């Protein structure tokens, strides 16, 4: 069977970068925090639980960084999924429109690739414009450029720590991914049955939905984007909090 016969009683959803993996200057060097790897393995071994990592990264990129069995991996904010059995699922009904939008937007983004300190990362379903190494002036100019691009193309702009995230299809975000996951699992959220952990504006939309459903939202960072979340300063603080929620031993 590609999905569990029994509907999970609880669904755990984690962002990757900045949540399970510390933010690093080189995005290619991002890796699971060792204690987060142990947490995911322990969670996946609990009965009637489903554990997912939901990222805007390409699915293959995400899968290469997660060496834990039994997880649901969502790439492209949930447009693509890799199930624990190895089956892949993609939002095929949206790929044609995706290619149409990409053909209009990608040439425009070439105009900022040469800006010093700006790194443009193509994730297929989205593009991340990293500004960690840019000057304040360069950040401001790039932000103004992206805001103008939104008005002419209909794309969506989300913000994260040191990055602008361009969603080619505005409806595909982490909320979309969380809903798709629950539908795949046939899980109807009830109070206490959803836990979501993330760190940016894309995650915040999913967190709002989780909170409305009576679930728990864990914000990794110092300045929460929405009310009602539990604030944790970093991935290392997230791990013991999730262990307590799951009734797992808190290590160390």
Order of alpha helices (4+ residues) and beta strands (2+ residues): beta-alpha-beta-alpha-beta-beta-beta-alpha-beta-beta-alpha-beta-beta-alpha-beta-alpha-beta-beta-alpha
